[in-house]
Amino acid sequence: MVRIGAIVFFVGAVATLVTVAPLFLGTDPFPPAAYAVCMLMGVGFLVAAAGVLRGIAVQRRQARSAAG
């Protein structure tokens, strides 16, 4: 899950750079749908964080069962 989250985050980051570029270049901005793709950055972060928390939970369970 962490890898998938990182990939989705990276896609969102690239989309953010692409949609912000016209503001600096003085060209026409992209349609609103392009800005929706930028939300993948946050989604990717949440997926990666969920993967990290899931990994922590698995390691805790394994340590608890090995100690008990």
mmCIF file of the N, C-alpha and C atoms, coordinates in Angstrom:
data_MODEL
# 
_entry.id   MODEL 
# 
loop_
_atom_site.group_PDB 
_atom_site.id 
_atom_site.type_symbol 
_atom_site.label_atom_id 
_atom_site.label_alt_id 
_atom_site.label_comp_id 
_atom_site.label_asym_id 
_atom_site.label_entity_id 
_atom_site.label_seq_id 
_atom_site.pdbx_PDB_ins_code 
_atom_site.Cartn_x 
_atom_site.Cartn_y 
_atom_site.Cartn_z 
_atom_site.occupancy 
_atom_site.B_iso_or_equiv 
_atom_site.pdbx_formal_charge 
_atom_site.auth_seq_id 
_atom_site.auth_comp_id 
_atom_site.auth_asym_id 
_atom_site.auth_atom_id 
_atom_site.pdbx_PDB_model_num 
ATOM 1   N N  . MET A 1 1  ? 0.812   -1.194  0.000   1.00 0.00 ? 1  MET A N  1 
ATOM 2   C CA . MET A 1 1  ? 0.000   0.000   0.000   1.00 0.00 ? 1  MET A CA 1 
ATOM 3   C C  . MET A 1 1  ? 0.859   1.263   0.000   1.00 0.00 ? 1  MET A C  1 
ATOM 4   N N  . VAL A 1 2  ? 2.001   1.169   0.633   1.00 0.00 ? 2  VAL A N  1 
ATOM 5   C CA . VAL A 1 2  ? 2.869   2.348   0.698   1.00 0.00 ? 2  VAL A CA 1 
ATOM 6   C C  . VAL A 1 2  ? 3.380   2.697   -0.698  1.00 0.00 ? 2  VAL A C  1 
ATOM 7   N N  . ARG A 1 3  ? 3.767   1.682   -1.467  1.00 0.00 ? 3  ARG A N  1 
ATOM 8   C CA . ARG A 1 3  ? 4.248   1.947   -2.836  1.00 0.00 ? 3  ARG A CA 1 
ATOM 9   C C  . ARG A 1 3  ? 3.153   2.540   -3.704  1.00 0.00 ? 3  ARG A C  1 
ATOM 10  N N  . ILE A 1 4  ? 1.963   1.973   -3.612  1.00 0.00 ? 4  ILE A N  1 
ATOM 11  C CA . ILE A 1 4  ? 0.837   2.483   -4.407  1.00 0.00 ? 4  ILE A CA 1 
ATOM 12  C C  . ILE A 1 4  ? 0.543   3.926   -4.011  1.00 0.00 ? 4  ILE A C  1 
ATOM 13  N N  . GLY A 1 5  ? 0.547   4.194   -2.713  1.00 0.00 ? 5  GLY A N  1 
ATOM 14  C CA . GLY A 1 5  ? 0.325   5.560   -2.235  1.00 0.00 ? 5  GLY A CA 1 
ATOM 15  C C  . GLY A 1 5  ? 1.381   6.523   -2.741  1.00 0.00 ? 5  GLY A C  1 
ATOM 16  N N  . ALA A 1 6  ? 2.631   6.066   -2.764  1.00 0.00 ? 6  ALA A N  1 
ATOM 17  C CA . ALA A 1 6  ? 3.713   6.925   -3.261  1.00 0.00 ? 6  ALA A CA 1 
ATOM 18  C C  . ALA A 1 6  ? 3.548   7.224   -4.744  1.00 0.00 ? 6  ALA A C  1 
ATOM 19  N N  . ILE A 1 7  ? 3.134   6.225   -5.503  1.00 0.00 ? 7  ILE A N  1 
ATOM 20  C CA . ILE A 1 7  ? 2.921   6.425   -6.943  1.00 0.00 ? 7  ILE A CA 1 
ATOM 21  C C  . ILE A 1 7  ? 1.778   7.397   -7.179  1.00 0.00 ? 7  ILE A C  1 
ATOM 22  N N  . VAL A 1 8  ? 0.665   7.210   -6.457  1.00 0.00 ? 8  VAL A N  1 
ATOM 23  C CA . VAL A 1 8  ? -0.483  8.113   -6.611  1.00 0.00 ? 8  VAL A CA 1 
ATOM 24  C C  . VAL A 1 8  ? -0.101  9.527   -6.182  1.00 0.00 ? 8  VAL A C  1 
ATOM 25  N N  . PHE A 1 9  ? 0.656   9.641   -5.109  1.00 0.00 ? 9  PHE A N  1 
ATOM 26  C CA . PHE A 1 9  ? 1.131   10.953  -4.655  1.00 0.00 ? 9  PHE A CA 1 
ATOM 27  C C  . PHE A 1 9  ? 1.987   11.610  -5.730  1.00 0.00 ? 9  PHE A C  1 
ATOM 28  N N  . PHE A 1 10 ? 2.890   10.841  -6.331  1.00 0.00 ? 10 PHE A N  1 
ATOM 29  C CA . PHE A 1 10 ? 3.765   11.382  -7.365  1.00 0.00 ? 10 PHE A CA 1 
ATOM 30  C C  . PHE A 1 10 ? 2.958   11.863  -8.573  1.00 0.00 ? 10 PHE A C  1 
ATOM 31  N N  . VAL A 1 11 ? 1.955   11.092  -8.980  1.00 0.00 ? 11 VAL A N  1 
ATOM 32  C CA . VAL A 1 11 ? 1.085   11.511  -10.099 1.00 0.00 ? 11 VAL A CA 1 
ATOM 33  C C  . VAL A 1 11 ? 0.383   12.820  -9.749  1.00 0.00 ? 11 VAL A C  1 
ATOM 34  N N  . GLY A 1 12 ? -0.116  12.925  -8.526  1.00 0.00 ? 12 GLY A N  1 
ATOM 35  C CA . GLY A 1 12 ? -0.763  14.159  -8.092  1.00 0.00 ? 12 GLY A CA 1 
ATOM 36  C C  . GLY A 1 12 ? 0.193   15.337  -8.045  1.00 0.00 ? 12 GLY A C  1 
ATOM 37  N N  . ALA A 1 13 ? 1.431   15.075  -7.620  1.00 0.00 ? 13 ALA A N  1 
ATOM 38  C CA . ALA A 1 13 ? 2.427   16.149  -7.567  1.00 0.00 ? 13 ALA A CA 1 
ATOM 39  C C  . ALA A 1 13 ? 2.768   16.650  -8.964  1.00 0.00 ? 13 ALA A C  1 
ATOM 40  N N  . VAL A 1 14 ? 2.922   15.731  -9.905  1.00 0.00 ? 14 VAL A N  1 
ATOM 41  C CA . VAL A 1 14 ? 3.200   16.132  -11.293 1.00 0.00 ? 14 VAL A CA 1 
ATOM 42  C C  . VAL A 1 14 ? 2.015   16.906  -11.857 1.00 0.00 ? 14 VAL A C  1 
ATOM 43  N N  . ALA A 1 15 ? 0.808   16.444  -11.563 1.00 0.00 ? 15 ALA A N  1 
ATOM 44  C CA . ALA A 1 15 ? -0.386  17.152  -12.035 1.00 0.00 ? 15 ALA A CA 1 
ATOM 45  C C  . ALA A 1 15 ? -0.448  18.558  -11.442 1.00 0.00 ? 15 ALA A C  1 
ATOM 46  N N  . THR A 1 16 ? -0.056  18.691  -10.201 1.00 0.00 ? 16 THR A N  1 
ATOM 47  C CA . THR A 1 16 ? -0.045  20.012  -9.573  1.00 0.00 ? 16 THR A CA 1 
ATOM 48  C C  . THR A 1 16 ? 0.951   20.933  -10.270 1.00 0.00 ? 16 THR A C  1 
ATOM 49  N N  . LEU A 1 17 ? 2.127   20.425  -10.557 1.00 0.00 ? 17 LEU A N  1 
ATOM 50  C CA . LEU A 1 17 ? 3.118   21.237  -11.265 1.00 0.00 ? 17 LEU A CA 1 
ATOM 51  C C  . LEU A 1 17 ? 2.624   21.642  -12.652 1.00 0.00 ? 17 LEU A C  1 
ATOM 52  N N  . VAL A 1 18 ? 1.973   20.711  -13.332 1.00 0.00 ? 18 VAL A N  1 
ATOM 53  C CA . VAL A 1 18 ? 1.484   20.990  -14.688 1.00 0.00 ? 18 VAL A CA 1 
ATOM 54  C C  . VAL A 1 18 ? 0.358   22.019  -14.659 1.00 0.00 ? 18 VAL A C  1 
ATOM 55  N N  . THR A 1 19 ? -0.536  21.921  -13.684 1.00 0.00 ? 19 THR A N  1 
ATOM 56  C CA . THR A 1 19 ? -1.665  22.855  -13.650 1.00 0.00 ? 19 THR A CA 1 
ATOM 57  C C  . THR A 1 19 ? -1.260  24.232  -13.138 1.00 0.00 ? 19 THR A C  1 
ATOM 58  N N  . VAL A 1 20 ? -0.183  24.321  -12.379 1.00 0.00 ? 20 VAL A N  1 
ATOM 59  C CA . VAL A 1 20 ? 0.269   25.620  -11.879 1.00 0.00 ? 20 VAL A CA 1 
ATOM 60  C C  . VAL A 1 20 ? 1.163   26.327  -12.901 1.00 0.00 ? 20 VAL A C  1 
ATOM 61  N N  . ALA A 1 21 ? 1.788   25.576  -13.765 1.00 0.00 ? 21 ALA A N  1 
ATOM 62  C CA . ALA A 1 21 ? 2.717   26.152  -14.746 1.00 0.00 ? 21 ALA A CA 1 
ATOM 63  C C  . ALA A 1 21 ? 2.102   27.268  -15.596 1.00 0.00 ? 21 ALA A C  1 
ATOM 64  N N  . PRO A 1 22 ? 0.849   27.126  -16.080 1.00 0.00 ? 22 PRO A N  1 
ATOM 65  C CA . PRO A 1 22 ? 0.288   28.232  -16.883 1.00 0.00 ? 22 PRO A CA 1 
ATOM 66  C C  . PRO A 1 22 ? 0.185   29.557  -16.133 1.00 0.00 ? 22 PRO A C  1 
ATOM 67  N N  . LEU A 1 23 ? 0.090   29.497  -14.820 1.00 0.00 ? 23 LEU A N  1 
ATOM 68  C CA . LEU A 1 23 ? 0.023   30.742  -14.049 1.00 0.00 ? 23 LEU A CA 1 
ATOM 69  C C  . LEU A 1 23 ? 1.327   31.517  -14.153 1.00 0.00 ? 23 LEU A C  1 
ATOM 70  N N  . PHE A 1 24 ? 2.446   30.781  -14.208 1.00 0.00 ? 24 PHE A N  1 
ATOM 71  C CA . PHE A 1 24 ? 3.752   31.432  -14.305 1.00 0.00 ? 24 PHE A CA 1 
ATOM 72  C C  . PHE A 1 24 ? 4.127   31.751  -15.746 1.00 0.00 ? 24 PHE A C  1 
ATOM 73  N N  . LEU A 1 25 ? 3.578   30.972  -16.680 1.00 0.00 ? 25 LEU A N  1 
ATOM 74  C CA . LEU A 1 25 ? 3.928   31.168  -18.087 1.00 0.00 ? 25 LEU A CA 1 
ATOM 75  C C  . LEU A 1 25 ? 3.012   32.163  -18.792 1.00 0.00 ? 25 LEU A C  1 
ATOM 76  N N  . GLY A 1 26 ? 1.926   32.544  -18.139 1.00 0.00 ? 26 GLY A N  1 
ATOM 77  C CA . GLY A 1 26 ? 1.013   33.518  -18.724 1.00 0.00 ? 26 GLY A CA 1 
ATOM 78  C C  . GLY A 1 26 ? 0.109   32.942  -19.796 1.00 0.00 ? 26 GLY A C  1 
ATOM 79  N N  . THR A 1 27 ? -0.072  31.632  -19.832 1.00 0.00 ? 27 THR A N  1 
ATOM 80  C CA . THR A 1 27 ? -0.964  31.013  -20.815 1.00 0.00 ? 27 THR A CA 1 
ATOM 81  C C  . THR A 1 27 ? -2.334  30.773  -20.196 1.00 0.00 ? 27 THR A C  1 
ATOM 82  N N  . ASP A 1 28 ? -3.235  30.235  -20.998 1.00 0.00 ? 28 ASP A N  1 
ATOM 83  C CA . ASP A 1 28 ? -4.578  29.946  -20.505 1.00 0.00 ? 28 ASP A CA 1 
ATOM 84  C C  . ASP A 1 28 ? -4.534  28.819  -19.477 1.00 0.00 ? 28 ASP A C  1 
ATOM 85  N N  . PRO A 1 29 ? -5.296  28.944  -18.386 1.00 0.00 ? 29 PRO A N  1 
ATOM 86  C CA . PRO A 1 29 ? -5.300  27.878  -17.375 1.00 0.00 ? 29 PRO A CA 1 
ATOM 87  C C  . PRO A 1 29 ? -6.020  26.632  -17.883 1.00 0.00 ? 29 PRO A C  1 
ATOM 88  N N  . PHE A 1 30 ? -5.754  25.526  -17.237 1.00 0.00 ? 30 PHE A N  1 
ATOM 89  C CA . PHE A 1 30 ? -6.394  24.263  -17.605 1.00 0.00 ? 30 PHE A CA 1 
ATOM 90  C C  . PHE A 1 30 ? -7.834  24.250  -17.105 1.00 0.00 ? 30 PHE A C  1 
ATOM 91  N N  . PRO A 1 31 ? -8.663  23.363  -17.653 1.00 0.00 ? 31 PRO A N  1 
ATOM 92  C CA . PRO A 1 31 ? -10.051 23.271  -17.174 1.00 0.00 ? 31 PRO A CA 1 
ATOM 93  C C  . PRO A 1 31 ? -10.102 22.738  -15.739 1.00 0.00 ? 31 PRO A C  1 
ATOM 94  N N  . PRO A 1 32 ? -11.218 22.946  -15.062 1.00 0.00 ? 32 PRO A N  1 
ATOM 95  C CA . PRO A 1 32 ? -11.328 22.505  -13.658 1.00 0.00 ? 32 PRO A CA 1 
ATOM 96  C C  . PRO A 1 32 ? -11.078 21.006  -13.450 1.00 0.00 ? 32 PRO A C  1 
ATOM 97  N N  . ALA A 1 33 ? -11.346 20.200  -14.438 1.00 0.00 ? 33 ALA A N  1 
ATOM 98  C CA . ALA A 1 33 ? -11.105 18.756  -14.289 1.00 0.00 ? 33 ALA A CA 1 
ATOM 99  C C  . ALA A 1 33 ? -9.629  18.467  -14.055 1.00 0.00 ? 33 ALA A C  1 
ATOM 100 N N  . ALA A 1 34 ? -8.759  19.283  -14.616 1.00 0.00 ? 34 ALA A N  1 
ATOM 101 C CA . ALA A 1 34 ? -7.328  19.089  -14.420 1.00 0.00 ? 34 ALA A CA 1 
ATOM 102 C C  . ALA A 1 34 ? -6.940  19.347  -12.964 1.00 0.00 ? 34 ALA A C  1 
ATOM 103 N N  . TYR A 1 35 ? -7.615  20.278  -12.326 1.00 0.00 ? 35 TYR A N  1 
ATOM 104 C CA . TYR A 1 35 ? -7.327  20.556  -10.924 1.00 0.00 ? 35 TYR A CA 1 
ATOM 105 C C  . TYR A 1 35 ? -7.804  19.422  -10.020 1.00 0.00 ? 35 TYR A C  1 
ATOM 106 N N  . ALA A 1 36 ? -8.814  18.693  -10.458 1.00 0.00 ? 36 ALA A N  1 
ATOM 107 C CA . ALA A 1 36 ? -9.292  17.545  -9.687  1.00 0.00 ? 36 ALA A CA 1 
ATOM 108 C C  . ALA A 1 36 ? -8.228  16.450  -9.616  1.00 0.00 ? 36 ALA A C  1 
ATOM 109 N N  . VAL A 1 37 ? -7.423  16.327  -10.668 1.00 0.00 ? 37 VAL A N  1 
ATOM 110 C CA . VAL A 1 37 ? -6.350  15.327  -10.667 1.00 0.00 ? 37 VAL A CA 1 
ATOM 111 C C  . VAL A 1 37 ? -5.314  15.669  -9.599  1.00 0.00 ? 37 VAL A C  1 
ATOM 112 N N  . CYS A 1 38 ? -5.182  16.939  -9.275  1.00 0.00 ? 38 CYS A N  1 
ATOM 113 C CA . CYS A 1 38 ? -4.231  17.352  -8.240  1.00 0.00 ? 38 CYS A CA 1 
ATOM 114 C C  . CYS A 1 38 ? -4.599  16.770  -6.878  1.00 0.00 ? 38 CYS A C  1 
ATOM 115 N N  . MET A 1 39 ? -5.862  16.433  -6.697  1.00 0.00 ? 39 MET A N  1 
ATOM 116 C CA . MET A 1 39 ? -6.300  15.854  -5.423  1.00 0.00 ? 39 MET A CA 1 
ATOM 117 C C  . MET A 1 39 ? -5.696  14.475  -5.191  1.00 0.00 ? 39 MET A C  1 
ATOM 118 N N  . LEU A 1 40 ? -5.141  13.882  -6.239  1.00 0.00 ? 40 LEU A N  1 
ATOM 119 C CA . LEU A 1 40 ? -4.496  12.577  -6.073  1.00 0.00 ? 40 LEU A CA 1 
ATOM 120 C C  . LEU A 1 40 ? -3.300  12.675  -5.131  1.00 0.00 ? 40 LEU A C  1 
ATOM 121 N N  . MET A 1 41 ? -2.742  13.850  -5.002  1.00 0.00 ? 41 MET A N  1 
ATOM 122 C CA . MET A 1 41 ? -1.610  14.029  -4.102  1.00 0.00 ? 41 MET A CA 1 
ATOM 123 C C  . MET A 1 41 ? -2.037  13.714  -2.662  1.00 0.00 ? 41 MET A C  1 
ATOM 124 N N  . GLY A 1 42 ? -3.151  14.255  -2.247  1.00 0.00 ? 42 GLY A N  1 
ATOM 125 C CA . GLY A 1 42 ? -3.668  13.988  -0.907  1.00 0.00 ? 42 GLY A CA 1 
ATOM 126 C C  . GLY A 1 42 ? -4.124  12.550  -0.741  1.00 0.00 ? 42 GLY A C  1 
ATOM 127 N N  . VAL A 1 43 ? -4.758  12.022  -1.774  1.00 0.00 ? 43 VAL A N  1 
ATOM 128 C CA . VAL A 1 43 ? -5.220  10.632  -1.725  1.00 0.00 ? 43 VAL A CA 1 
ATOM 129 C C  . VAL A 1 43 ? -4.028  9.691   -1.600  1.00 0.00 ? 43 VAL A C  1 
ATOM 130 N N  . GLY A 1 44 ? -2.989  9.952   -2.359  1.00 0.00 ? 44 GLY A N  1 
ATOM 131 C CA . GLY A 1 44 ? -1.787  9.122   -2.288  1.00 0.00 ? 44 GLY A CA 1 
ATOM 132 C C  . GLY A 1 44 ? -1.148  9.176   -0.914  1.00 0.00 ? 44 GLY A C  1 
ATOM 133 N N  . PHE A 1 45 ? -1.139  10.354  -0.311  1.00 0.00 ? 45 PHE A N  1 
ATOM 134 C CA . PHE A 1 45 ? -0.590  10.487  1.039   1.00 0.00 ? 45 PHE A CA 1 
ATOM 135 C C  . PHE A 1 45 ? -1.402  9.664   2.035   1.00 0.00 ? 45 PHE A C  1 
ATOM 136 N N  . LEU A 1 46 ? -2.730  9.713   1.918   1.00 0.00 ? 46 LEU A N  1 
ATOM 137 C CA . LEU A 1 46 ? -3.577  8.942   2.824   1.00 0.00 ? 46 LEU A CA 1 
ATOM 138 C C  . LEU A 1 46 ? -3.397  7.439   2.634   1.00 0.00 ? 46 LEU A C  1 
ATOM 139 N N  . VAL A 1 47 ? -3.281  6.992   1.388   1.00 0.00 ? 47 VAL A N  1 
ATOM 140 C CA . VAL A 1 47 ? -3.073  5.566   1.125   1.00 0.00 ? 47 VAL A CA 1 
ATOM 141 C C  . VAL A 1 47 ? -1.736  5.106   1.692   1.00 0.00 ? 47 VAL A C  1 
ATOM 142 N N  . ALA A 1 48 ? -0.698  5.902   1.498   1.00 0.00 ? 48 ALA A N  1 
ATOM 143 C CA . ALA A 1 48 ? 0.616   5.548   2.033   1.00 0.00 ? 48 ALA A CA 1 
ATOM 144 C C  . ALA A 1 48 ? 0.599   5.526   3.561   1.00 0.00 ? 48 ALA A C  1 
ATOM 145 N N  . ALA A 1 49 ? -0.054  6.500   4.166   1.00 0.00 ? 49 ALA A N  1 
ATOM 146 C CA . ALA A 1 49 ? -0.149  6.526   5.629   1.00 0.00 ? 49 ALA A CA 1 
ATOM 147 C C  . ALA A 1 49 ? -0.923  5.325   6.146   1.00 0.00 ? 49 ALA A C  1 
ATOM 148 N N  . ALA A 1 50 ? -1.987  4.948   5.455   1.00 0.00 ? 50 ALA A N  1 
ATOM 149 C CA . ALA A 1 50 ? -2.749  3.759   5.856   1.00 0.00 ? 50 ALA A CA 1 
ATOM 150 C C  . ALA A 1 50 ? -1.885  2.506   5.746   1.00 0.00 ? 50 ALA A C  1 
ATOM 151 N N  . GLY A 1 51 ? -1.062  2.430   4.725   1.00 0.00 ? 51 GLY A N  1 
ATOM 152 C CA . GLY A 1 51 ? -0.152  1.293   4.580   1.00 0.00 ? 51 GLY A CA 1 
ATOM 153 C C  . GLY A 1 51 ? 0.868   1.223   5.692   1.00 0.00 ? 51 GLY A C  1 
ATOM 154 N N  . VAL A 1 52 ? 1.387   2.372   6.100   1.00 0.00 ? 52 VAL A N  1 
ATOM 155 C CA . VAL A 1 52 ? 2.352   2.407   7.202   1.00 0.00 ? 52 VAL A CA 1 
ATOM 156 C C  . VAL A 1 52 ? 1.675   1.961   8.496   1.00 0.00 ? 52 VAL A C  1 
ATOM 157 N N  . LEU A 1 53 ? 0.493   2.487   8.773   1.00 0.00 ? 53 LEU A N  1 
ATOM 158 C CA . LEU A 1 53 ? -0.226  2.100   9.992   1.00 0.00 ? 53 LEU A CA 1 
ATOM 159 C C  . LEU A 1 53 ? -0.591  0.621   9.980   1.00 0.00 ? 53 LEU A C  1 
ATOM 160 N N  . ARG A 1 54 ? -0.961  0.116   8.828   1.00 0.00 ? 54 ARG A N  1 
ATOM 161 C CA . ARG A 1 54 ? -1.278  -1.313  8.716   1.00 0.00 ? 54 ARG A CA 1 
ATOM 162 C C  . ARG A 1 54 ? -0.032  -2.160  8.984   1.00 0.00 ? 54 ARG A C  1 
ATOM 163 N N  . GLY A 1 55 ? 1.108   -1.741  8.457   1.00 0.00 ? 55 GLY A N  1 
ATOM 164 C CA . GLY A 1 55 ? 2.356   -2.456  8.707   1.00 0.00 ? 55 GLY A CA 1 
ATOM 165 C C  . GLY A 1 55 ? 2.735   -2.450  10.180  1.00 0.00 ? 55 GLY A C  1 
ATOM 166 N N  . ILE A 1 56 ? 2.506   -1.317  10.839  1.00 0.00 ? 56 ILE A N  1 
ATOM 167 C CA . ILE A 1 56 ? 2.787   -1.230  12.270  1.00 0.00 ? 56 ILE A CA 1 
ATOM 168 C C  . ILE A 1 56 ? 1.896   -2.196  13.042  1.00 0.00 ? 56 ILE A C  1 
ATOM 169 N N  . ALA A 1 57 ? 0.626   -2.250  12.673  1.00 0.00 ? 57 ALA A N  1 
ATOM 170 C CA . ALA A 1 57 ? -0.303  -3.148  13.360  1.00 0.00 ? 57 ALA A CA 1 
ATOM 171 C C  . ALA A 1 57 ? 0.099   -4.614  13.177  1.00 0.00 ? 57 ALA A C  1 
ATOM 172 N N  . VAL A 1 58 ? 0.532   -4.979  11.988  1.00 0.00 ? 58 VAL A N  1 
ATOM 173 C CA . VAL A 1 58 ? 0.958   -6.357  11.729  1.00 0.00 ? 58 VAL A CA 1 
ATOM 174 C C  . VAL A 1 58 ? 2.197   -6.686  12.564  1.00 0.00 ? 58 VAL A C  1 
ATOM 175 N N  . GLN A 1 59 ? 3.152   -5.785  12.614  1.00 0.00 ? 59 GLN A N  1 
ATOM 176 C CA . GLN A 1 59 ? 4.367   -6.034  13.400  1.00 0.00 ? 59 GLN A CA 1 
ATOM 177 C C  . GLN A 1 59 ? 4.067   -6.135  14.889  1.00 0.00 ? 59 GLN A C  1 
ATOM 178 N N  . ARG A 1 60 ? 3.134   -5.326  15.372  1.00 0.00 ? 60 ARG A N  1 
ATOM 179 C CA . ARG A 1 60 ? 2.748   -5.407  16.791  1.00 0.00 ? 60 ARG A CA 1 
ATOM 180 C C  . ARG A 1 60 ? 2.112   -6.770  17.090  1.00 0.00 ? 60 ARG A C  1 
ATOM 181 N N  . ARG A 1 61 ? 1.231   -7.222  16.186  1.00 0.00 ? 61 ARG A N  1 
ATOM 182 C CA . ARG A 1 61 ? 0.597   -8.526  16.392  1.00 0.00 ? 61 ARG A CA 1 
ATOM 183 C C  . ARG A 1 61 ? 1.617   -9.640  16.403  1.00 0.00 ? 61 ARG A C  1 
ATOM 184 N N  . GLN A 1 62 ? 2.575   -9.568  15.498  1.00 0.00 ? 62 GLN A N  1 
ATOM 185 C CA . GLN A 1 62 ? 3.607   -10.598 15.434  1.00 0.00 ? 62 GLN A CA 1 
ATOM 186 C C  . GLN A 1 62 ? 4.489   -10.581 16.697  1.00 0.00 ? 62 GLN A C  1 
ATOM 187 N N  . ALA A 1 63 ? 4.831   -9.402  17.174  1.00 0.00 ? 63 ALA A N  1 
ATOM 188 C CA . ALA A 1 63 ? 5.651   -9.303  18.378  1.00 0.00 ? 63 ALA A CA 1 
ATOM 189 C C  . ALA A 1 63 ? 4.886   -9.789  19.604  1.00 0.00 ? 63 ALA A C  1 
ATOM 190 N N  . ARG A 1 64 ? 3.596   -9.476  19.644  1.00 0.00 ? 64 ARG A N  1 
ATOM 191 C CA . ARG A 1 64 ? 2.767   -9.912  20.765  1.00 0.00 ? 64 ARG A CA 1 
ATOM 192 C C  . ARG A 1 64 ? 2.618   -11.427 20.788  1.00 0.00 ? 64 ARG A C  1 
ATOM 193 N N  . SER A 1 65 ? 2.423   -12.035 19.615  1.00 0.00 ? 65 SER A N  1 
ATOM 194 C CA . SER A 1 65 ? 2.267   -13.494 19.566  1.00 0.00 ? 65 SER A CA 1 
ATOM 195 C C  . SER A 1 65 ? 3.584   -14.213 19.837  1.00 0.00 ? 65 SER A C  1 
ATOM 196 N N  . ALA A 1 66 ? 4.708   -13.608 19.478  1.00 0.00 ? 66 ALA A N  1 
ATOM 197 C CA . ALA A 1 66 ? 6.002   -14.227 19.736  1.00 0.00 ? 66 ALA A CA 1 
ATOM 198 C C  . ALA A 1 66 ? 6.374   -14.137 21.216  1.00 0.00 ? 66 ALA A C  1 
ATOM 199 N N  . ALA A 1 67 ? 5.955   -13.063 21.877  1.00 0.00 ? 67 ALA A N  1 
ATOM 200 C CA . ALA A 1 67 ? 6.278   -12.878 23.283  1.00 0.00 ? 67 ALA A CA 1 
ATOM 201 C C  . ALA A 1 67 ? 5.330   -13.685 24.189  1.00 0.00 ? 67 ALA A C  1 
ATOM 202 N N  . GLY A 1 68 ? 4.140   -13.919 23.713  1.00 0.00 ? 68 GLY A N  1 
ATOM 203 C CA . GLY A 1 68 ? 3.142   -14.565 24.571  1.00 0.00 ? 68 GLY A CA 1 
ATOM 204 C C  . GLY A 1 68 ? 3.098   -16.009 24.399  1.00 0.00 ? 68 GLY A C  1 
# 
